[in-house]
Amino acid sequence: MSKNTIQLDDHLYEYLLDVSLREHNALRSLRDETLSLSGSQMQISPDQGQFMAFMVRAIRASNILEIGTYTGYSALVCALAMKNGRLITLDRDPVMTGVAEKYWKLAKVDHLIEHMLGTAMDSLNHLVSTEQNLGSFDMIFIDADKRNYHAYYELCLQLISKDGIILFDNVLWSGDVADPNNEEKETIALRELNQFLHGDDRVNITMIPVGDGITMVQKI
């Protein structure tokens, strides 16, 4: 028994992966290619991906929204776990999305995924403007520009179903959110979001130290 969450050094993290990770070949290949690309630090860790896949199956999600595609690892994780349904992913970078589409096809889930090219704010406002989208998504994953997380959240609350789950990535921000001397704009935005979500009585909340930290909220 422990009163605190265990700290993972490299050796223990490798053990965790060895005894728990079940990674589809397409996911492994995508992760390997992404390591050679610009911004590879934006890709989620494989254990975080497996956690998200577990959540998709646990809540039987069949309508998923993702804000921030990058090279498509998290979208592929969710589509593979979903098997049937619809996943909409938003991003403005056609080059990185091209990488994503290659692996979605390789894994034979491209028919489940719809990509909306453009700014996340424009795409979200478009989705909100269509009545049939309101309250229709089972799960939403927010992993884009940190300064707009709160604005994305308010729009996502209109799109998520009752009891649906919204996940926020990078909420621990390499520990910088806990450093009061760190006044970088992204850090401040995440710190303020964390405080806001803690007090938001429209949702249930939990924060877990997977990857760079995930907050999950469930619409009440």
ABEGO torsion letter per residue (X at the ends): XBABBBBBBAAAAAAAAAAABBBBAAAAAAAAAAAABBGAAABBBAAAAAAAAAAAAAAGBABBBBBEAEAGAAAAAAAAAAGBEBBBBBBABAAAAAAAAAAAAAAGAAAABBBBBEBAAAAAAAAAABAAABGABABBBBBBBAAAAAAAAAAAAAABBBGBBBBBBGAAGGGAAABAABABAAAAAAAAAAAAAAABAABBBBBBBBEAEBBBBBBX
